[in-house]
Amino acid sequence: MNKAGRYFMMVILVLASSSVLYGQSGSIVREPVTPIRIIWMSDTSGTRIKHPEYLLKPGIGQAVLSGADLCYLINKTDQKASVILDFGAELQGAIQIVTGMTGSKKPVKLRIRLGESVSETMSEIDSTGTATNDHAMRDFELTLPWLGRIEAGNSGFRFLKVDLLGENITACIKEIRAISIYRDIPWIGSFKCNDDLLNSIWQTGAKTAHLNMQEYMWDGIKRDRLVWIGDMHPEVSTILSVFGSNEVITKSLDLIRDITPVSDWMNGISSYSMWWVLIHRDYYNFSGDLNYMKEQKTYLSALLSKFCSMVDEKGKEKLDGNRFLDWPSSGDKTAVDAGYQGLLLMTLKAGAEMCDAIGEIETKNLCLAKAKLMSNVSFQNVQSKQAASLLSLAGLMTPESANDVLSAGGSENVSTFYGFYMLRAKARAADYSGALNLIREYWGGMIMLGATSFWEDFNIRWMKNASRIDEMPNDQQIDVHKTYGDYCYKGFRHSFCHGWASGPTPWLSEYVLGVKILEPGCKVVKIEPHLGNLQWVEGTFPTPLGVIRIRHDKQADGKIVTKISAPDGIKIIQ
């Protein structure tokens, strides 16, 4: 298995007694990745591209005096040499090129185009603004050293197009490798069932979050290499389910806190300040780190008081600023208003929990009083799946009514970000089979199109007559990356590795494997599996005290037989 494939399938087996590993921050490491195939060449006659097979040979990153195993790109006056390489899976990192020795030491220039799809490597940065160098350089010229090595670019990509520039010139190339840069941490959590597609989706969600765990928790590894705090909620849920506690979570939470006065909204979006509170609650429940929660006391109390001041006497929220749930719902004011009511109610309840833990009783009581008022507000005829999900999770809409909205049209109007909350709301209505089918159809749709990480957005309608992203575009099918996308992610600007899309991974661990944390620090954990239409499931879940190992088998009469191994200090409730 090549290194890209090995990275994608990496699951580290850890003994239950090895609790020293839990909470490791992990160093950022570099791993060279050899391309696995040549997708396209401008010349197949052997005239302008000689010995391309050597580009697929594992390298050592070192120039040598030997003239063996070299690939030659040759340009004539009107004939250009170009090649597209596939590194096998999405990665975050750079390109490394090692050159050989030629008689001429004349500088040789290449045009480098990195792509999350094959089509993106063939795109042009122009006035349409879809193919860009925003956040990361992915389209640039590179001057090669004679008999040396050079690295350049730092972006999210799987594919590379190299164009030799100039006329009557030759490039002598010994190696072209990607340098994958990622946080070196063990994959402690795991999930496996009798459905290989679900297994692949769990792995792909885990990988999507892992790639974004750089110095800080990024939103995307190509575009939006930024800390968007609301987007972090599904990412943090994934991290805790797969890797356990990690410094990237607290570093990113603290970064946004420190650059955002309470008078402002995080990332300029009022809902994102709410997500900051909810992430802290979830992190505390997992880690039990009371000292870290106490560090948030001043800011948290002031922020919760601000939220409470924006609830009127009838219990209706009146938050200002940029009011945003996710992009697909952004044009629906009714949906945003309803969703905000549910999200703020959940925030105040979570805030009261944390205030109780850190002894901030006055703020706790204020949050509970406002939450009680907000619980009296009702919404009628809600048709937005985003809004219905939040209203259900907040207790403002019956689970059954919300699930009716969520089930309408199947995967229509699902989004990669809020799909996580749609799945949670379906679980609240006990529609586990429906949720599993949604995961298979929606997230599985991206995999069917060649995805090895989940995308910023996806519309199930895009699958109709679509070409795969790992194949050359053709006139008979629709180029998904070039054709689709909206708002800030039109065309090639669309990110194909976005952490907010990883929601199925923690959902499968929580609701199918059945791991629910009942006390901070995972000291009490309930195991309640919901196999839906599955026959068996097994997996592991990381905790601060060690790993929990679980296996569920459905018997002929529908009864579930469960085997659990948990470390000392954890009380298991079934």
HUDARA-V978976 format. One record per backbone hydrogen bond with DSSP energy under -1.0 kcal/mol. NH is the residue of the N-H (numbers start at 1). CO is the residue of the C=O. If there is no record, write none. Layout:
<<NH | CO> <NH | CO>>
//
This chain:
<<6 | 2> <7 | 3> <8 | 4> <9 | 5> <10 | 7> <18 | 15> <19 | 17> <21 | 18> <22 | 19> <24 | 21> <29 | 182> <31 | 180> <33 | 178> <36 | 86> <37 | 86> <39 | 84> <40 | 84> <42 | 82> <50 | 72> <54 | 51> <55 | 52> <56 | 53> <57 | 54> <71 | 173> <72 | 50> <73 | 171> <74 | 48> <75 | 169> <76 | 79> <83 | 162> <84 | 40> <85 | 160> <86 | 37> <87 | 158> <91 | 157> <93 | 155> <94 | 179> <95 | 152> <96 | 177> <97 | 150> <98 | 175> <99 | 148> <100 | 172> <110 | 142> <111 | 163> <112 | 140> <113 | 161> <114 | 138> <115 | 159> <118 | 469> <121 | 117> <122 | 119> <123 | 120> <129 | 126> <136 | 134> <140 | 112> <142 | 110> <144 | 108> <147 | 100> <150 | 97> <152 | 95> <155 | 93> <157 | 91> <158 | 115> <159 | 115> <160 | 85> <161 | 113> <162 | 83> <163 | 111> <164 | 81> <165 | 109> <169 | 75> <171 | 73> <173 | 71> <174 | 98> <175 | 98> <177 | 96> <178 | 33> <179 | 94> <180 | 31> <181 | 92> <182 | 29> <184 | 27> <185 | 183> <188 | 186> <188 | 242> <189 | 242> <190 | 540> <192 | 538> <194 | 536> <199 | 195> <200 | 196> <201 | 197> <202 | 198> <203 | 199> <204 | 200> <205 | 201> <206 | 202> <207 | 203> <208 | 204> <209 | 205> <210 | 206> <211 | 207> <213 | 210> <214 | 212> <214 | 216> <218 | 212> <218 | 216> <219 | 224> <219 | 226> <220 | 224> <221 | 497> <226 | 224> <228 | 226> <232 | 228> <233 | 230> <236 | 232> <237 | 233> <238 | 234> <239 | 235> <240 | 236> <241 | 237> <242 | 238> <243 | 239> <244 | 239> <249 | 246> <251 | 247> <252 | 248> <253 | 249> <254 | 250> <255 | 251> <256 | 252> <257 | 253> <258 | 254> <259 | 255> <264 | 261> <268 | 265> <269 | 266> <270 | 322> <274 | 270> <275 | 271> <276 | 272> <277 | 273> <278 | 274> <279 | 275> <280 | 276> <281 | 277> <282 | 278> <283 | 279> <284 | 280> <285 | 281> <286 | 282> <287 | 283> <288 | 284> <290 | 288> <293 | 289> <294 | 290> <295 | 291> <296 | 293> <297 | 294> <300 | 296> <301 | 297> <302 | 298> <303 | 299> <304 | 300> <305 | 301> <306 | 302> <307 | 303> <308 | 304> <309 | 305> <310 | 307> <311 | 308> <312 | 316> <315 | 312> <318 | 310> <330 | 327> <332 | 329> <336 | 332> <337 | 333> <338 | 334> <339 | 335> <340 | 336> <341 | 337> <342 | 338> <343 | 339> <344 | 340> <345 | 341> <346 | 342> <347 | 343> <348 | 344> <349 | 345> <350 | 346> <351 | 347> <352 | 348> <353 | 349> <354 | 350> <355 | 351> <356 | 352> <357 | 353> <358 | 354> <360 | 355> <361 | 359> <364 | 360> <365 | 361> <366 | 362> <367 | 363> <368 | 364> <369 | 365> <370 | 366> <371 | 367> <372 | 368> <373 | 369> <374 | 370> <375 | 371> <376 | 373> <377 | 374> <388 | 384> <389 | 385> <390 | 386> <391 | 387> <392 | 388> <393 | 389> <394 | 390> <395 | 392> <396 | 391> <402 | 398> <403 | 399> <404 | 400> <405 | 401> <406 | 402> <407 | 403> <410 | 407> <412 | 409> <414 | 411> <419 | 415> <420 | 417> <422 | 418> <423 | 419> <424 | 420> <425 | 421> <426 | 422> <427 | 423> <428 | 424> <429 | 425> <430 | 427> <431 | 426> <432 | 430> <435 | 431> <436 | 432> <437 | 433> <438 | 434> <439 | 435> <440 | 436> <441 | 437> <442 | 438> <444 | 439> <447 | 443> <448 | 444> <449 | 445> <450 | 447> <451 | 446> <456 | 495> <462 | 459> <463 | 460> <464 | 461> <466 | 463> <467 | 478> <469 | 449> <471 | 468> <478 | 465> <483 | 479> <484 | 480> <489 | 486> <491 | 484> <493 | 490> <494 | 491> <498 | 454> <499 | 219> <501 | 498> <502 | 499> <505 | 502> <507 | 503> <508 | 504> <509 | 505> <510 | 506> <511 | 507> <512 | 508> <513 | 508> <515 | 509> <516 | 526> <518 | 524> <519 | 524> <521 | 285> <522 | 285> <522 | 519> <525 | 571> <526 | 516> <527 | 573> <528 | 514> <534 | 531> <537 | 552> <538 | 192> <539 | 550> <540 | 190> <541 | 548> <543 | 546> <546 | 543> <548 | 541> <549 | 565> <550 | 539> <551 | 563> <552 | 537> <553 | 561> <554 | 535> <555 | 559> <558 | 555> <561 | 553> <563 | 551> <565 | 549> <570 | 567> <571 | 523> <573 | 525>>
//
